[in-house]
Amino acid sequence: MTVEALVSEGEVVVARVLAEGTNLGKLNGAVPPTGRRFSARQSHWFRVEDGKLAEHWAIRDDLTVMLQLGVVTRPGPPV
């Protein structure tokens, strides 16, 4: 994971992250490892209250990762 940007305002911190790697373990404990590489971006929002993490929201591009790993395939043209 590489933090590409980090912004804070008041009690909110936002991170734009590039997640890259190779799938060497089971996905969700069920799907066998594919051995394929993946790369996708994520955004993470944090709210800090009294110096402690109070909330976290994430936006992840899981579809891109699953396509790169071959877990799902793009649909073909309509029949």
Buried (B, 14 or more C-beta within 10 A) or exposed (E): EEEEEEEEEEEEBBBBBEBEEEBEEEBEEEEEEBEBEBEBBBBBEBEBEEEEEEEEEEEBBEEEBBBBBEBEEEEEEEE
